[in-house]
Amino acid sequence: MNVLGIIASGAAALFITVVLAKGVRRTALRAGAAHEPGARPSRAGVVRRLGGTTVVLGVGAAAAAGTELGAAGGSGRAVTGLLAGAAIVAALGLVHDVRPLGVPLRAAVQTAAATLTVCLAGLSPVAGVLAVIGIVAVTQAFALLDTSDGVLATVGTVTAAGLLTCAALDGRTGLALPPAVLLAGLIGFLLHNWHPARIRPGACGSLFTGFVLASSGALILAEAPPERAAWIALPVLATVALADAALVLVSRRRAVRPLLQDCGDHITHRLRRLRVTVPGVAVVLGLWAGAAALTGTLVYAEVLHPAFALVPVTGSAAAVVALLRIPAYVAPPVTAARRRRPPTGTVPTGTVRTGTSLRPGPEPVPAAPESPAPVAAEPARTTPGRPTVPPPPTGRPAVGLTADRS
């Protein structure tokens, strides 16, 4: 096993990712300052589109160089197919960041990339079809984790460490290279993605990360020795991503909401509603992924019985059920049309509607009677030849007052 080649590739991925991430951060801040002079730079647009490219370029360049230098060993063809498929998915994500694409087109491109990887790996037709389905599902599940600062990078780092350990146990250099360089690249990216995030992965980085992890797991599973319980140990490594996807689908199905429309109902959003801080959310999910990765690795190494792989699966299912009890959807704001008074006879006067019942409400306060408008006094009339005197404040007639003065 070419350990030095893998270490050198990982170090190169770490260095390239850190340098590119720092450059992208500076470029994004300058662009934001140029568009908003005198105000705090806005990072939402440019950073999200460019942040994931740092991971793609750093990991891709290091993995390609390692493959050319022989670090992939006898699995060079499979690693090349993995990198080619990951490049296609990354390009898809970059286009989606700039201009959102439809779900059918994204699913078709991801399926084509997974098929290319499986074909170059030389898997059998049955295993290839199952691998394509698993790669697309896990890739999309990891893409959904980009909902909070540091979450995707943390979970991806832990999962890549587990895959690297499983590949190292079998002494397969080529299969250990992709998770090794991805592990290093995500660590470098996490330095700028931790809260408050300076850069974000976006669809480009999240799809690339998920595809590399899913493809590496599928290739390790296909070449695992028969005595290892790889069929149950390796899927456990993706427990957090799959649990988040299951939570979202079940929650939207119960709430009769579109399944493919983001509604702020992921694990990260629900933990934030429990007053968990943004760094705390990343730590919680990192520990969750670490427990699953440790269990899956020990089962793969035959240290634990395969039945222990059900422990993180059962725990994740219980966590999903508990998270479903946390409200995730906010009621729409009350508009002027909804504030209109109901028609007469619908709700009795002096009652308040609560849910489906009516309870007595406070008696209405009667309005004060309106005072009649003052009537302008007619001009006073006097006898011919005498001047007209304006009416006094007391309201006495001017005629009588004139007569008194005569």
C-alpha positions in Angstrom: 0.0 0.0 0.0 1.5 3.3 -1.1 1.0 5.1 2.2 3.4 7.9 1.3 1.6 8.6 -1.9 -1.8 8.9 -0.1 -0.3 11.1 2.6 1.3 13.4 -0.1 -2.0 13.6 -2.0 -3.9 14.4 1.2 -1.4 17.2 2.1 -1.7 18.6 -1.4 -5.5 18.6 -1.2 -5.4 20.4 2.2 -3.0 23.0 1.0 -4.8 23.7 -2.3 -8.2 23.9 -0.6 -7.0 26.3 2.1 -5.3 28.6 -0.5 -8.3 28.6 -2.8 -10.8 29.1 -0.1 -8.9 32.2 1.2 -8.7 33.6 -2.3 -12.4 33.0 -2.9 -13.3 34.6 0.4 -11.4 37.8 -0.5 -12.8 37.9 -3.9 -16.4 37.5 -2.6 -15.9 40.2 0.0 -14.5 42.6 -2.6 -17.4 41.9 -4.9 -19.9 42.5 -2.1 -18.2 45.8 -1.1 -18.2 46.9 -4.7 -22.0 46.3 -5.0 -22.8 47.8 -1.7 -20.5 50.8 -1.0 -20.4 51.9 2.6 -22.3 48.9 3.9 -21.4 45.5 5.2 -20.6 43.2 2.3 -23.3 40.6 1.4 -21.9 37.1 1.0 -25.1 35.3 0.1 -24.8 35.3 -3.6 -21.2 35.2 -4.8 -19.8 33.1 -1.9 -22.4 30.4 -2.2 -21.7 30.0 -5.9 -17.9 29.9 -5.5 -17.3 28.2 -2.2 -17.8 24.6 -3.4 -15.3 25.0 -6.2 -12.5 25.2 -3.7 -13.2 21.6 -2.5 -13.7 20.4 -6.1 -10.4 21.9 -7.4 -8.4 21.0 -4.4 -9.6 17.4 -4.0 -9.8 16.8 -7.8 -6.3 18.1 -8.5 -4.7 16.1 -5.6 -6.5 12.9 -6.5 -5.7 13.2 -10.2 -2.0 13.8 -9.5 -1.9 10.9 -7.1 -3.5 8.6 -9.6 -0.9 9.7 -12.3 1.9 9.1 -9.8 0.7 5.6 -9.1 -0.9 6.1 -5.7 -4.1 4.4 -6.9 -2.2 1.1 -7.6 -4.3 -1.5 -9.5 -7.5 0.5 -9.0 -6.5 3.4 -11.2 -9.3 2.8 -13.8 -11.9 2.7 -11.0 -10.5 5.9 -9.4 -10.4 7.6 -12.8 -14.1 6.8 -13.4 -14.9 8.1 -9.9 -13.2 11.4 -10.5 -14.8 11.8 -13.9 -18.3 11.2 -12.5 -17.5 13.6 -9.6 -16.4 16.3 -12.0 -19.7 15.9 -14.0 -21.7 16.2 -10.8 -19.7 19.2 -9.6 -20.3 21.0 -12.9 -24.0 20.3 -12.6 -23.9 21.8 -9.1 -22.1 24.9 -10.3 -24.6 25.5 -13.0 -27.4 24.9 -10.5 -25.9 27.5 -8.2 -25.8 30.1 -11.0 -29.2 29.2 -12.5 -31.4 26.6 -10.8 -32.2 23.5 -12.8 -35.1 21.2 -12.7 -35.2 18.0 -10.7 -35.5 15.6 -13.7 -32.5 17.1 -15.4 -30.4 16.9 -12.2 -31.4 13.3 -11.5 -30.6 12.3 -15.1 -27.1 13.9 -14.9 -26.4 12.3 -11.6 -27.5 8.9 -12.9 -25.3 9.3 -15.9 -22.3 10.2 -13.8 -22.9 7.2 -11.5 -23.3 4.9 -14.5 -20.0 6.1 -15.9 -18.3 5.4 -12.5 -19.8 1.9 -12.2 -18.9 1.0 -15.8 -15.3 2.0 -15.5 -15.1 0.1 -12.2 -16.1 -3.1 -14.0 -19.0 -4.1 -11.8 -21.5 -6.8 -12.8 -24.9 -5.7 -14.2 -26.9 -6.4 -11.1 -24.3 -4.9 -8.8 -23.9 -2.0 -11.1 -27.6 -1.2 -11.1 -27.8 -1.4 -7.3 -24.6 0.7 -7.0 -26.1 3.4 -9.3 -29.2 3.6 -7.2 -27.3 3.8 -4.0 -24.8 6.4 -5.3 -27.6 8.7 -6.5 -29.6 8.4 -3.3 -26.7 9.0 -1.0 -25.4 11.9 -3.1 -28.7 13.7 -2.9 -28.9 12.9 0.8 -25.6 14.6 1.5 -26.5 17.5 -0.7 -29.5 18.2 1.6 -27.1 18.6 4.6 -25.9 22.1 3.4 -28.4 23.9 5.6 -26.2 25.3 8.4 -22.6 26.5 8.8 -20.1 23.6 9.1 -22.6 20.7 9.0 -21.8 19.3 5.6 -18.0 19.6 6.1 -18.2 18.0 9.6 -20.4 15.1 8.6 -18.4 14.5 5.4 -15.1 14.6 7.2 -16.3 11.9 9.7 -17.7 9.7 6.9 -14.6 10.0 4.8 -12.5 9.0 7.8 -14.6 5.9 8.2 -14.3 4.9 4.5 -10.6 5.5 4.6 -10.3 3.1 7.6 -12.4 0.4 5.9 -10.3 0.7 2.7 -7.0 0.6 4.7 -8.1 -2.6 6.5 -8.1 -4.4 3.2 -4.8 -2.8 2.0 -6.4 -1.3 -1.2 -4.5 1.8 -2.2 -6.8 2.9 -5.0 -9.9 2.8 -2.9 -8.3 4.6 -0.1 -7.1 7.5 -2.2 -10.5 9.3 -2.9 -11.7 9.3 0.8 -8.2 10.3 1.9 -8.0 13.4 -0.3 -11.6 14.3 0.4 -10.9 14.1 4.1 -8.0 16.5 3.8 -9.9 18.8 1.5 -12.9 19.0 3.8 -10.7 19.8 6.8 -9.2 22.7 4.9 -12.6 23.9 3.8 -14.0 23.6 7.3 -11.5 26.3 8.5 -13.5 28.8 6.5 -16.9 27.2 6.7 -17.2 27.0 10.5 -19.6 29.5 12.0 -19.7 32.3 11.1 -19.1 30.8 7.7 -16.9 32.8 5.3 -17.6 30.5 2.4 -20.3 27.9 1.7 -20.2 24.7 -0.3 -23.4 25.3 -2.3 -24.7 22.7 -4.7 -21.3 22.3 -6.3 -19.5 21.3 -3.2 -22.3 19.3 -1.6 -23.0 17.2 -4.7 -19.3 16.6 -5.2 -18.8 15.6 -1.6 -21.8 13.3 -1.6 -20.8 11.7 -4.9 -17.2 10.9 -3.8 -18.4 9.4 -0.5 -21.1 7.3 -2.1 -19.0 6.1 -5.0 -16.1 5.2 -2.7 -18.5 3.3 -0.5 -19.9 1.4 -3.4 -16.5 0.5 -4.8 -15.2 -0.7 -1.4 -18.4 -2.7 -1.0 -17.9 -4.3 -4.4 -14.3 -5.4 -3.7 -14.7 -6.3 0.0 -13.7 -9.8 1.0 -16.7 -12.2 1.4 -16.0 -12.7 5.1 -16.7 -9.0 5.9 -20.2 -7.8 6.5 -19.7 -4.9 4.2 -23.3 -5.0 2.9 -24.5 -3.7 6.3 -21.4 -2.0 7.7 -20.8 0.6 4.9 -24.4 1.9 4.6 -24.3 2.7 8.3 -21.6 5.4 7.6 -24.3 7.5 5.8 -26.8 7.3 8.6 -27.0 11.0 9.3 -27.5 12.0 5.7 -30.2 9.3 5.2 -31.9 10.2 8.5 -32.1 13.8 7.4 -33.6 12.9 4.0 -36.1 10.5 5.7 -37.1 13.2 8.2 -37.7 15.7 5.4 -39.8 13.4 3.2 -41.9 12.1 6.1 -42.5 15.6 7.5 -43.5 17.1 4.1 -45.7 14.1 3.4 -47.6 14.5 6.7 -47.9 18.2 6.2 -49.1 17.8 2.6 -46.3 19.9 1.2 -44.2 19.5 -2.0 -41.6 16.9 -1.4 -38.9 18.6 -3.5 -39.4 22.1 -2.2 -37.2 23.3 0.6 -39.3 24.3 3.6 -36.8 24.7 6.4 -37.6 21.4 8.0 -34.3 19.6 8.2 -32.5 18.4 11.3 -30.5 21.6 11.6 -33.7 23.7 11.6 -35.4 21.7 14.2 -32.3 21.7 16.5 -32.2 25.5 16.1 -35.8 25.7 17.3 -34.6 23.9 20.5 -32.2 26.8 21.1 -29.2 24.9 20.0 -26.5 27.3 18.6 -25.2 27.0 15.1 -21.8 25.6 16.2 -23.7 23.3 18.5 -25.7 21.9 15.6 -22.6 21.0 13.7 -21.1 19.4 16.8 -24.2 17.3 17.5 -24.4 16.0 13.9 -20.7 15.4 13.9 -21.0 13.2 17.1 -24.0 11.5 15.6 -22.0 10.7 12.4 -19.0 9.7 14.5 -21.0 7.1 16.4 -22.4 5.7 13.2 -19.0 5.6 11.5 -17.3 4.0 14.5 -19.9 1.3 14.7 -19.8 0.6 11.0 -16.0 0.5 10.9 -15.8 -1.9 13.9 -18.4 -4.2 12.2 -16.5 -4.1 9.0 -13.3 -5.0 10.9 -15.1 -7.9 12.4 -14.6 -6.6 15.9 -18.3 -6.3 16.5 -21.1 -8.7 15.4 -23.1 -7.5 12.4 -26.1 -7.1 14.6 -24.5 -4.1 16.3 -24.9 -2.2 13.0 -28.6 -2.0 13.9 -27.8 0.1 16.9 -27.1 3.4 15.1 -29.9 2.6 12.6 -32.4 2.1 15.4 -31.2 5.2 17.3 -31.4 7.3 14.2 -35.0 6.1 13.6 -35.9 7.1 17.2 -34.3 10.5 16.7 -36.3 11.0 13.5 -39.5 10.2 15.3 -38.6 12.6 18.1 -37.7 15.4 15.7 -41.0 15.0 13.9 -42.6 16.3 17.1 -40.8 19.6 16.8 -42.8 22.1 14.8 -41.0 23.1 11.6 -43.6 24.9 9.5 -44.7 28.5 10.4 -48.3 29.5 9.8 -48.7 32.0 7.0 -49.1 35.6 8.1 -52.6 37.0 8.5 -53.5 39.3 5.6 -56.1 42.0 5.3 -58.4 39.6 3.5 -58.3 37.1 6.4 -59.1 39.9 8.9 -62.5 40.6 7.4 -65.4 40.3 9.8 -67.5 37.1 9.1 -71.0 37.6 7.8 -73.9 38.1 10.1 -75.2 34.9 11.6 -71.9 33.0 11.3 -70.5 33.7 14.8 -72.8 35.2 17.5 -72.0 38.6 18.8 -69.8 38.6 21.9 -68.2 35.2 21.2 -64.7 34.2 20.3 -63.7 31.2 18.1 -61.0 29.0 19.6 -60.2 26.0 17.4 -63.5 24.4 16.7 -65.5 25.7 19.7 -67.0 29.0 20.7 -66.6 30.6 24.1 -68.2 33.7 25.5 -66.2 36.8 25.0 -66.3 40.2 26.6 -69.4 42.3 26.1 -69.0 44.9 23.4 -68.7 48.4 24.7 -71.6 50.6 23.5 -70.5 53.6 21.5 -71.1 57.0 23.0 -74.0 58.9 21.4 -72.9 61.4 19.0 -73.8 65.0 19.9 -75.8 66.8 17.2 -73.9 69.2 15.0 -74.3 72.8 16.0 -76.7 74.8 13.8 -75.5 78.1 12.6 -77.6 81.0 14.0 -79.5 83.1 11.5 -78.4 86.7 11.3 -80.3 88.9 13.8 -83.0 91.2 12.4 -83.7 94.6 14.0 -86.2 97.3 13.5 -85.7 99.4 10.4 -83.1 102.2 10.9 -81.2 100.5 13.8 -77.8 98.7 13.4 -77.6 94.9 13.5 -75.7 93.6 16.6 -74.0 90.2 16.4 -75.3 87.5 18.7 -73.6 87.5 22.2 -71.9 84.4 23.5 -74.8 83.6 25.7 -77.0 83.0 22.8 -79.5 85.7 23.7 -81.4 87.1 20.7 -79.8 90.3 19.2 -83.2 92.0 18.9 -83.8 92.0 22.7 -80.3 93.3 23.4 -80.7 96.1 20.9 -84.0 97.1 22.4 -82.4 97.3 25.9 -79.8 99.7 24.6 -82.3 102.0 22.9 
